[in-house]
Amino acid sequence: MAIKHPFVLFVNDEITVASYNYADVVPWSATPGRERIEEVMAHYRARGHSPHFNFTRETAPEGLIEALQSSGCTLESHKYVMFQYEPTDPPIPADVRLGETGPEDMRAAGRILSVSFGSGESAWQEPTLRARLVARMRTAGMRQLGAWVDGQLAAAVHLHTAAGVGHITGMATAPEFRGRGLAGLLTAYAARLAHEAGAALIALEVATPEAERVYTRIGFSRAAERVEYIGTVQCR
């Protein structure tokens, strides 16, 4: 992680997808100039990544979108931030077990995540990489949680709890286990663990109406819009 105010730069050279490599924005900060935006884009391109800027519209510096657009960035996607206002604990089927994954689960978890997010399954199969990823998650205070069906890892999610906020990310279910309600079960479990760890607020992001319906059923409600802009023009 690096800081080029008002941007906080996240870089993961081992997992090259945009969800691990992006520039976030300090809420309500001053609007960056073109020079700073191009500096951030150059930072990512020098590491082989496309420049991605992720931020919440409601807390973004005034004029940020116009500044990004004038620097050659275009809107790539938008998601909704949801907060859990009414925690629920759905019943867990007899053949389902919820818990924290271990190093021995990283290969199966990598397969599930690669199918859902396109992170490249082959990278997750390399044993030393799996060990490094486990170490990085522990250093960052991130926990990977799983749902097992009849002993087989069927879904995975990440939970990071800090400063009174539990942030749930990367919810993914193996294709052969979809449609069984595992996303809702595992997310509710993650939220409960975050509360037990002292979080007063639980947050996640959704990109589709289908996902929003899943999380609404376990007490989440839409709170804000989060957008992603990508640099499409090379810095001059």
C-alpha positions in Angstrom: 0.0 0.0 0.0 1.2 3.5 -0.8 -0.3 7.0 -0.4 -0.3 9.7 -3.0 -2.8 12.1 -1.4 -5.8 12.0 -1.8 -5.3 8.5 -3.2 -4.5 5.3 -1.2 -2.9 2.8 -3.6 -3.4 -0.9 -3.2 -1.1 -3.2 -5.1 -0.9 -7.0 -5.2 1.7 -8.2 -7.7 0.7 -11.9 -7.2 -3.0 -11.5 -7.9 -3.3 -9.1 -10.9 -7.1 -8.6 -10.9 -8.5 -5.1 -10.4 -10.1 -5.9 -7.1 -6.6 -6.3 -5.6 -5.0 -3.4 -7.5 -6.7 -0.1 -7.3 -6.5 3.5 -6.0 -9.0 4.4 -3.4 -9.8 8.0 -2.4 -9.7 9.7 1.0 -13.3 10.8 1.7 -14.0 14.6 1.5 -10.5 15.4 0.5 -9.3 18.1 -1.9 -9.8 17.4 -5.6 -6.6 16.1 -7.2 -5.1 17.8 -10.2 -4.3 16.1 -13.5 -0.6 15.7 -12.6 -1.5 13.7 -9.5 -4.0 11.5 -11.4 -1.4 10.8 -14.1 1.2 10.0 -11.4 -1.1 7.3 -10.0 -1.9 5.9 -13.4 1.9 5.7 -14.1 2.4 3.9 -10.8 0.1 1.1 -11.8 1.2 0.9 -15.4 4.8 0.6 -14.3 3.8 -2.6 -12.4 1.9 -4.1 -15.3 -1.6 -3.1 -14.0 -4.4 -1.1 -15.6 -5.1 2.0 -13.5 -8.3 1.6 -11.5 -9.9 4.3 -9.3 -12.5 3.1 -6.9 -14.5 5.4 -4.6 -17.9 6.2 -3.1 -19.8 8.9 -4.9 -21.3 10.3 -1.7 -17.9 11.0 -0.1 -15.8 11.8 -3.1 -14.0 15.1 -3.4 -16.1 17.6 -5.4 -15.1 17.5 -9.0 -13.2 14.2 -8.8 -15.2 12.5 -11.6 -14.7 15.5 -13.9 -10.9 15.5 -13.1 -10.7 11.7 -13.8 -12.5 12.1 -17.1 -10.4 15.0 -18.3 -7.3 12.8 -17.5 -8.6 10.0 -19.9 -10.5 7.8 -17.4 -13.9 6.3 -18.1 -16.6 4.7 -16.0 -16.0 1.0 -15.8 -18.6 -0.2 -13.3 -20.6 0.7 -10.3 -21.7 -1.1 -7.2 -23.8 -0.4 -4.2 -22.5 -0.4 -0.6 -24.8 -2.1 1.8 -24.9 -2.0 5.6 -26.4 -4.6 7.8 -29.0 -2.9 10.0 -30.9 -6.0 11.1 -28.6 -9.0 11.7 -30.2 -12.4 11.1 -29.0 -15.9 11.6 -30.5 -18.2 9.0 -30.7 -21.9 9.9 -27.7 -24.0 8.8 -28.6 -27.3 6.9 -27.3 -30.5 8.4 -24.9 -31.1 5.5 -23.3 -27.6 5.7 -20.4 -26.6 8.0 -19.2 -23.0 8.4 -15.8 -22.0 9.6 -12.4 -20.5 8.9 -10.3 -21.9 6.1 -6.7 -23.0 6.5 -3.6 -23.3 4.3 -4.9 -26.7 3.1 -8.0 -25.1 1.7 -6.3 -22.4 -0.4 -6.2 -24.5 -3.6 -9.9 -25.2 -3.4 -10.7 -21.6 -2.4 -8.5 -20.3 -5.3 -10.5 -22.4 -7.8 -13.8 -21.0 -6.5 -12.5 -17.4 -6.5 -10.9 -17.7 -10.0 -14.2 -18.9 -11.5 -16.1 -16.0 -9.9 -13.6 -13.2 -10.3 -11.2 -14.3 -13.1 -8.2 -14.2 -10.9 -6.4 -17.0 -12.8 -6.8 -20.5 -11.2 -3.3 -21.6 -12.1 -1.7 -19.0 -9.9 -3.5 -20.4 -6.8 -2.2 -23.9 -7.4 1.5 -23.1 -6.8 2.2 -24.2 -3.1 4.6 -21.4 -2.2 2.2 -18.7 -3.5 -0.6 -20.2 -1.4 1.6 -20.0 1.7 2.5 -16.3 0.9 -1.2 -15.4 0.4 -2.1 -17.0 3.7 0.7 -14.9 5.4 -0.4 -11.7 3.7 -4.0 -12.2 4.8 -2.9 -12.8 8.4 -0.6 -9.7 8.4 -3.5 -7.6 7.1 -5.9 -9.0 9.7 -8.1 -10.6 7.0 -9.8 -13.9 7.6 -11.0 -16.3 4.9 -14.2 -18.1 5.8 -15.7 -21.1 4.1 -18.8 -23.2 3.7 -18.3 -26.9 3.3 -21.0 -29.2 2.0 -20.5 -32.8 2.9 -16.8 -32.0 3.6 -16.2 -30.2 0.3 -15.4 -26.5 0.3 -18.3 -25.0 -1.6 -18.0 -21.2 -1.0 -15.5 -18.7 0.4 -15.6 -15.1 1.6 -13.1 -12.6 3.2 -13.7 -10.7 6.4 -11.6 -7.7 7.6 -12.5 -6.1 10.9 -10.9 -2.9 12.0 -11.8 0.4 13.7 -15.3 -0.9 14.5 -16.2 -1.8 10.9 -16.4 -5.3 9.5 -15.9 -5.4 5.7 -17.0 -8.5 3.8 -15.5 -9.0 0.4 -15.0 -11.6 -2.3 -18.1 -13.8 -1.7 -17.8 -16.7 -4.2 -19.6 -20.0 -4.6 -18.5 -22.9 -6.7 -20.8 -23.3 -9.7 -21.9 -26.8 -8.7 -23.1 -25.5 -5.4 -24.9 -22.3 -6.5 -28.6 -21.9 -5.8 -28.4 -23.5 -2.3 -28.3 -20.3 -0.3 -24.7 -20.6 0.7 -23.8 -17.0 0.0 -26.4 -15.8 2.4 -25.4 -18.4 5.1 -21.7 -17.6 4.8 -22.2 -13.8 4.8 -24.5 -13.9 7.8 -21.8 -16.0 9.6 -19.1 -13.5 8.6 -21.2 -10.6 9.9 -21.7 -12.5 13.2 -18.0 -13.0 13.6 -17.4 -9.3 12.9 -19.8 -8.3 15.6 -18.1 -10.7 18.0 -14.8 -9.0 17.1 -16.2 -5.6 18.1 -17.5 -4.3 14.8 -20.5 -1.9 15.2 -21.0 -1.7 11.4 -20.9 -4.4 8.8 -20.5 -3.4 5.1 -20.3 -5.1 1.8 -20.7 -4.2 -1.9 -23.0 -5.7 -4.6 -22.9 -5.4 -8.3 -26.1 -7.2 -9.4 -29.8 -7.1 -8.3 -29.6 -10.8 -7.6 -26.8 -10.3 -5.1 -28.6 -7.4 -3.5 -31.7 -9.6 -2.9 -29.5 -12.3 -1.2 -28.1 -9.8 1.2 -31.4 -8.0 1.8 -32.7 -11.2 3.2 -30.0 -11.3 5.9 -30.6 -7.7 7.0 -28.5 -5.6 4.6 -29.8 -2.4 3.0 -28.4 -0.2 0.3 -26.4 2.8 1.7 -24.2 4.4 -1.0 -22.9 4.0 -4.6 -19.3 3.0 -5.3 -17.9 3.5 -8.8 -14.8 2.4 -10.6 -13.1 4.5 -13.2 -10.3 3.0 -15.4 -7.5 4.9 -17.1 -7.8 4.2 -20.8 -5.3 6.8 -22.2 -1.6 6.6 -21.7 0.0 9.4 -19.7 1.8 11.9 -21.9 
